[in-house]
Amino acid sequence: MTLYDIKIKVQNNILLPIVRKHKKLADLYFFLFSSEFSREHQKVLQGKYKIVTALKQQKAHAFHLRRQVHRIEKGLIMKNRRPSFARDYITDTVNYYELLAKDIHSNPEADKDFLLWAYSVLKAYFDAVTHDDFIQPLCDRFEKFPHPYQLEIEAPTSAPYKHKDIVNSGITYDAFLNLAKQRRSVRYYLDKEVPFELIQKAMVAGAYAPSACNRQPFYYHVFTEQEKKDKVGELPPGIRPFFKNIPVIMVLVGRLSAYISERDRHTIYLDGGLASMGFILALETLGLSSLTINWPDIEFYENKMDALIPLADDERPLMLIGVGYADPEGGIPYSQKKSPDLLIKLNETKL
């Protein structure tokens, strides 16, 4: 038996039954005996440092402005809302709107549509609230500020709206269920180029996924060139037998600098997963198939990915996605899915 085997045996048979019962002992266990979460701890702190520093130095920060604008949106749609609301963060929102508007061309997380949305929501806010000695000066600042792209808007077009104004898709449950069944994890593809514009179209649909405070803390590295794609594809252990035949390989990346609090550290996985589901369903409607590829949180693989693709110190690979035209003769696992009876616990509480 090797020293490693002895270490694992001690951890699993002696330490684990004890430390699992107490939070502080669990902390001590990971401090002394396991480094499995060390990268996550460091990345979370790197992200927190970035946003805290930006806010402290009054630098434009797109994720922060996204959150503040979305908070105002939620206030605007409240029934029986107060005549004046968001008083504790409207100054902050106006400040960061001005900062970002001045610096939009050098901010990779902002674009024209984002700024138009922020403008529309702020205009709707100042039109809706009661003006007093606190609100009026902020409104004056907002109206006097030389808004980029303002001349392209006759009226706010990105402000909150009524549910009755949603355009119904006309998609029935049966049609959607058939789409969900059609989407299968495909491992074998035709040797056929994937038009990049189809990936972009599917991405538009994926971007409509819900996201905590609309921060959308993720992006995709997309690899279509054979040599680069294969270097990325050989990293995940689960696809090594067939990765070379996948025409496009994408790496979903989460950005922890979107959050100021450690409590939100897992939101990158939730928001990224939701967006990716919309993306891969959209691919199906465009005649493309996909494969979601698990990315193991293992230091050896993380180091290899860090060395291969450009990642900021607050960024984490979340998963990979393969895209292409399915080989009609390629096999598909049946992958039986759980029934609603196994997925739902109705009205259960401890009361």
C-alpha positions as CSV (number, residue, x, y, z in Angstrom):
1,M,0.0,0.0,0.0
2,T,1.4,3.4,-1.0
3,L,1.5,6.5,1.2
4,Y,-1.2,8.0,-1.0
5,D,-3.5,4.9,-0.3
6,I,-2.8,5.2,3.4
7,K,-3.7,8.9,3.3
8,I,-7.0,8.3,1.5
9,K,-7.9,5.5,3.9
10,V,-7.2,7.7,7.0
11,Q,-9.2,10.5,5.5
12,N,-12.2,8.4,4.5
13,N,-12.4,6.0,7.4
14,I,-11.2,8.1,10.4
15,L,-11.5,11.8,9.7
16,L,-14.6,11.9,7.5
17,P,-17.1,10.4,10.0
18,I,-16.0,13.1,12.5
19,V,-15.4,16.3,10.6
20,R,-18.6,16.0,8.5
21,K,-20.7,16.8,11.6
22,H,-19.4,20.2,12.4
23,K,-18.8,23.3,10.2
24,K,-15.6,24.4,11.9
25,L,-14.1,20.9,11.8
26,A,-15.0,20.8,8.1
27,D,-13.1,24.1,7.6
28,L,-10.2,22.7,9.5
29,Y,-10.2,19.5,7.4
30,F,-10.0,21.4,4.1
31,F,-7.3,23.6,5.6
32,L,-5.1,20.8,6.8
33,F,-5.9,17.7,4.7
34,S,-7.4,18.8,1.3
35,S,-6.7,21.5,-1.2
36,E,-9.7,20.6,-3.4
37,F,-11.4,24.0,-2.9
38,S,-8.2,26.1,-2.9
39,R,-8.6,27.3,-6.5
40,E,-12.2,28.2,-5.9
41,H,-11.3,30.2,-2.7
42,Q,-8.6,32.1,-4.6
43,K,-10.8,32.8,-7.7
44,V,-13.6,34.1,-5.5
45,L,-11.3,36.4,-3.7
46,Q,-9.7,37.6,-6.9
47,G,-13.2,38.4,-8.2
48,K,-14.2,40.2,-5.0
49,Y,-11.0,42.2,-5.0
50,K,-11.6,43.4,-8.6
51,I,-15.1,44.6,-8.0
52,V,-14.3,46.1,-4.6
53,T,-11.3,48.0,-6.0
54,A,-13.3,49.2,-9.0
55,L,-16.1,50.6,-6.7
56,K,-13.7,52.1,-4.3
57,Q,-11.8,53.9,-7.1
58,Q,-15.1,54.9,-8.8
59,K,-14.2,53.1,-12.0
60,A,-16.7,52.0,-14.6
61,H,-17.9,48.5,-13.7
62,A,-20.5,47.0,-16.1
63,F,-21.6,44.1,-13.9
64,H,-22.3,46.5,-11.0
65,L,-24.4,48.8,-13.2
66,R,-26.3,45.8,-14.7
67,R,-27.3,44.8,-11.1
68,Q,-28.3,48.4,-10.1
69,V,-30.4,49.0,-13.3
70,H,-32.1,45.7,-12.9
71,R,-33.0,46.5,-9.3
72,I,-34.7,49.7,-10.5
73,E,-36.5,47.7,-13.2
74,K,-37.9,45.5,-10.5
75,G,-39.0,48.5,-8.5
76,L,-40.8,50.0,-11.5
77,I,-42.9,46.9,-12.0
78,M,-44.0,46.6,-8.4
79,K,-47.7,47.0,-7.8
80,N,-48.6,49.8,-5.3
81,R,-45.0,51.0,-5.3
82,R,-43.9,53.9,-3.2
83,P,-44.0,57.4,-4.9
84,S,-40.2,57.5,-4.4
85,F,-38.1,54.3,-4.2
86,A,-34.5,53.2,-4.8
87,R,-33.3,56.2,-2.8
88,D,-30.5,54.1,-1.2
89,Y,-28.9,53.2,-4.6
90,I,-30.2,55.7,-7.3
91,T,-27.2,58.0,-6.7
92,D,-24.8,55.1,-7.2
93,T,-26.7,54.0,-10.3
94,V,-26.5,57.4,-11.9
95,N,-22.8,57.7,-11.0
96,Y,-21.9,54.4,-12.7
97,Y,-24.1,55.1,-15.7
98,E,-22.2,58.3,-16.3
99,L,-18.9,56.5,-15.8
100,L,-19.7,53.7,-18.2
101,A,-21.2,56.1,-20.8
102,K,-18.0,58.0,-20.9
103,D,-15.8,54.9,-21.2
104,I,-18.1,52.5,-23.1
105,H,-15.7,51.9,-26.0
106,S,-12.9,50.6,-23.7
107,N,-15.2,48.4,-21.5
108,P,-15.4,44.8,-22.9
109,E,-18.5,44.1,-20.8
110,A,-20.6,46.9,-22.2
111,D,-22.1,47.6,-25.6
112,K,-24.6,50.0,-27.3
113,D,-27.6,47.9,-26.4
114,F,-26.6,47.7,-22.8
115,L,-26.2,51.5,-22.5
116,L,-29.6,52.1,-24.3
117,W,-31.2,49.7,-21.8
118,A,-29.7,51.6,-18.8
119,Y,-30.7,54.9,-20.3
120,S,-34.3,53.7,-20.9
121,V,-34.7,52.4,-17.4
122,L,-33.3,55.5,-15.8
123,K,-35.5,57.7,-17.9
124,A,-38.6,55.6,-16.9
125,Y,-37.5,55.9,-13.3
126,F,-37.3,59.7,-13.3
127,D,-40.6,59.9,-15.2
128,A,-42.3,57.7,-12.5
129,V,-41.0,58.9,-9.1
130,T,-42.0,62.0,-7.2
131,H,-39.3,64.6,-7.4
132,D,-38.0,66.2,-4.2
133,D,-34.8,67.9,-3.1
134,F,-33.0,64.6,-3.3
135,I,-34.4,63.2,-6.6
136,Q,-34.5,66.4,-8.6
137,P,-30.7,67.1,-8.7
138,L,-30.1,63.5,-9.8
139,C,-32.7,63.9,-12.5
140,D,-31.1,67.2,-13.7
141,R,-27.7,65.5,-13.9
142,F,-29.2,62.6,-15.9
143,E,-31.0,64.9,-18.3
144,K,-28.0,67.2,-18.9
145,F,-25.5,64.3,-19.4
146,P,-24.6,63.9,-23.1
147,H,-25.9,60.4,-23.5
148,P,-24.3,58.3,-26.2
149,Y,-26.8,57.1,-28.8
150,Q,-29.6,59.1,-27.3
151,L,-30.5,60.7,-30.6
152,E,-31.3,57.2,-31.9
153,I,-34.2,56.9,-29.4
154,E,-37.5,58.6,-29.9
155,A,-38.8,57.1,-26.6
156,P,-37.5,54.6,-24.1
157,T,-37.6,51.2,-25.8
158,S,-35.9,49.0,-23.3
159,A,-37.9,50.0,-20.2
160,P,-40.2,47.5,-18.3
161,Y,-43.4,46.6,-20.0
162,K,-46.7,44.7,-19.3
163,H,-47.0,41.0,-19.6
164,K,-49.9,41.5,-22.0
165,D,-47.5,43.1,-24.5
166,I,-45.3,40.0,-24.8
167,V,-45.5,38.5,-28.3
168,N,-46.6,34.9,-27.9
169,S,-44.4,32.4,-29.6
170,G,-47.2,30.1,-30.5
171,I,-45.1,27.0,-29.5
172,T,-47.3,24.3,-27.9
173,Y,-46.2,22.0,-25.1
174,D,-46.2,19.1,-27.5
175,A,-43.9,21.0,-29.9
176,F,-41.6,22.0,-27.1
177,L,-41.5,18.4,-25.6
178,N,-40.6,17.1,-29.1
179,L,-37.7,19.7,-29.2
180,A,-36.5,18.6,-25.8
181,K,-36.6,14.9,-26.9
182,Q,-34.9,15.8,-30.2
183,R,-32.0,17.4,-28.2
184,R,-29.6,14.5,-27.5
185,S,-25.9,14.5,-26.6
186,V,-24.3,13.8,-30.0
187,R,-20.7,12.4,-30.0
188,Y,-20.2,11.7,-33.7
189,Y,-20.5,14.4,-36.4
190,L,-20.2,14.9,-40.1
191,D,-17.0,16.4,-41.5
192,K,-18.9,19.6,-42.4
193,E,-18.1,23.2,-41.5
194,V,-20.5,24.9,-39.1
195,P,-21.4,28.4,-40.3
196,F,-20.4,30.8,-37.5
197,E,-23.5,32.9,-38.0
198,L,-25.6,29.9,-36.8
199,I,-23.7,29.8,-33.6
200,Q,-24.3,33.6,-33.2
201,K,-28.0,33.1,-33.8
202,A,-28.3,30.4,-31.2
203,M,-26.3,32.6,-28.8
204,V,-29.0,35.3,-29.2
205,A,-31.6,32.9,-28.0
206,G,-29.4,31.6,-25.1
207,A,-28.9,35.1,-23.9
208,Y,-32.6,35.4,-23.1
209,A,-32.1,32.9,-20.2
210,P,-32.8,34.3,-16.7
211,S,-29.7,35.6,-14.8
212,A,-29.3,36.8,-11.3
213,C,-29.8,40.6,-11.4
214,N,-29.3,40.3,-15.2
215,R,-25.5,40.3,-14.7
216,Q,-24.9,37.5,-17.2
217,P,-21.5,36.6,-15.7
218,F,-20.2,34.4,-18.5
219,Y,-18.9,34.2,-22.0
220,Y,-17.7,31.5,-24.4
221,H,-14.4,30.8,-26.0
222,V,-15.3,29.3,-29.4
223,F,-12.8,27.2,-31.3
224,T,-13.3,26.3,-35.0
225,E,-9.7,26.0,-36.2
226,Q,-8.7,22.3,-36.1
227,E,-5.4,22.6,-34.3
228,K,-6.7,24.9,-31.6
229,K,-9.9,23.0,-31.2
230,D,-8.1,19.7,-30.8
231,K,-5.8,21.1,-28.1
232,V,-8.8,22.2,-26.1
233,G,-10.7,19.0,-26.9
234,E,-8.0,16.7,-25.5
235,L,-8.2,18.2,-22.0
236,P,-11.5,16.8,-20.7
237,P,-11.0,13.1,-19.9
238,G,-14.6,12.1,-20.9
239,I,-14.3,12.8,-24.6
240,R,-10.8,11.7,-25.6
241,P,-12.0,8.8,-27.8
242,F,-13.9,11.0,-30.2
243,F,-13.1,14.7,-29.6
244,K,-11.3,15.1,-33.0
245,N,-14.5,14.6,-35.0
246,I,-16.3,17.4,-33.2
247,P,-16.3,20.4,-35.6
248,V,-16.6,23.2,-33.0
249,I,-15.6,23.1,-29.3
250,M,-16.6,25.9,-26.9
251,V,-15.5,26.7,-23.4
252,L,-18.1,28.3,-21.1
253,V,-16.3,30.7,-18.7
254,G,-17.7,32.3,-15.6
255,R,-16.6,35.7,-14.2
256,L,-16.5,36.0,-10.4
257,S,-15.8,39.8,-10.6
258,A,-19.5,40.1,-11.2
259,Y,-20.1,39.7,-7.4
260,I,-19.1,41.5,-4.3
261,S,-20.2,38.8,-2.0
262,E,-18.9,35.2,-1.5
263,R,-22.5,34.0,-1.2
264,D,-22.9,34.4,-4.9
265,R,-19.9,32.3,-5.9
266,H,-21.9,29.5,-7.5
267,T,-24.2,31.8,-9.5
268,I,-21.8,31.6,-12.4
269,Y,-22.7,27.9,-12.7
270,L,-26.4,28.5,-12.5
271,D,-26.6,31.4,-14.9
272,G,-24.1,29.8,-17.3
273,G,-26.0,26.5,-17.3
274,L,-29.4,28.2,-17.9
275,A,-28.0,30.2,-20.9
276,S,-26.3,27.1,-22.3
277,M,-29.5,25.2,-22.2
278,G,-31.3,27.8,-24.3
279,F,-28.3,27.9,-26.6
280,I,-28.2,24.2,-27.3
281,L,-32.0,24.0,-27.8
282,A,-31.7,26.9,-30.3
283,L,-29.0,24.9,-32.1
284,E,-31.5,22.1,-32.7
285,T,-33.9,24.5,-34.5
286,L,-31.0,25.5,-36.8
287,G,-30.2,21.9,-37.8
288,L,-27.2,21.6,-35.5
289,S,-26.5,19.1,-32.7
290,S,-24.4,19.5,-29.5
291,L,-22.6,17.8,-26.7
292,T,-22.4,19.2,-23.2
293,I,-19.0,18.2,-21.8
294,N,-18.3,18.0,-18.0
295,W,-15.3,20.0,-16.8
296,P,-13.9,18.5,-13.7
297,D,-12.7,20.8,-10.9
298,I,-9.3,19.1,-10.7
299,E,-6.2,21.2,-10.3
300,F,-4.3,19.2,-12.9
301,Y,-6.8,20.0,-15.6
302,E,-7.4,23.5,-14.4
303,N,-3.7,24.3,-14.8
304,K,-3.7,22.9,-18.3
305,M,-6.7,25.0,-19.3
306,D,-5.1,28.1,-17.7
307,A,-2.0,27.5,-19.8
308,L,-4.0,27.0,-23.0
309,I,-6.6,29.8,-23.2
310,P,-6.6,33.3,-21.9
311,L,-8.4,33.5,-18.6
312,A,-8.4,36.4,-16.2
313,D,-7.5,35.7,-12.5
314,D,-11.2,35.8,-11.5
315,E,-12.5,33.5,-14.3
316,R,-13.3,29.8,-14.2
317,P,-14.1,27.3,-16.9
318,L,-17.6,25.9,-16.2
319,M,-18.1,23.3,-18.9
320,L,-17.4,22.7,-22.6
321,I,-19.9,22.3,-25.5
322,G,-19.3,20.5,-28.8
323,V,-21.3,21.7,-31.8
324,G,-21.8,20.2,-35.3
325,Y,-24.0,18.4,-37.8
326,A,-24.8,15.0,-36.4
327,D,-23.6,11.9,-38.2
328,P,-26.9,10.1,-39.0
329,E,-25.2,6.7,-38.4
330,G,-23.8,7.8,-35.0
331,G,-25.1,6.1,-31.9
332,I,-27.2,7.9,-29.2
333,P,-27.4,6.6,-25.6
334,Y,-31.0,6.2,-24.6
335,S,-30.4,7.9,-21.2
336,Q,-33.7,7.2,-19.4
337,K,-35.0,10.3,-17.7
338,K,-36.6,10.5,-14.3
339,S,-40.4,10.9,-14.1
340,P,-42.1,13.8,-12.4
341,D,-42.9,11.5,-9.4
342,L,-39.2,11.2,-8.7
343,L,-38.5,14.9,-9.3
344,I,-41.2,16.5,-7.3
345,K,-41.8,16.7,-3.5
346,L,-45.1,18.5,-3.1
347,N,-45.7,20.8,-0.1
348,E,-43.2,19.0,2.2
349,T,-41.9,20.9,5.2
350,K,-40.5,20.2,8.6
351,L,-43.5,21.8,10.3
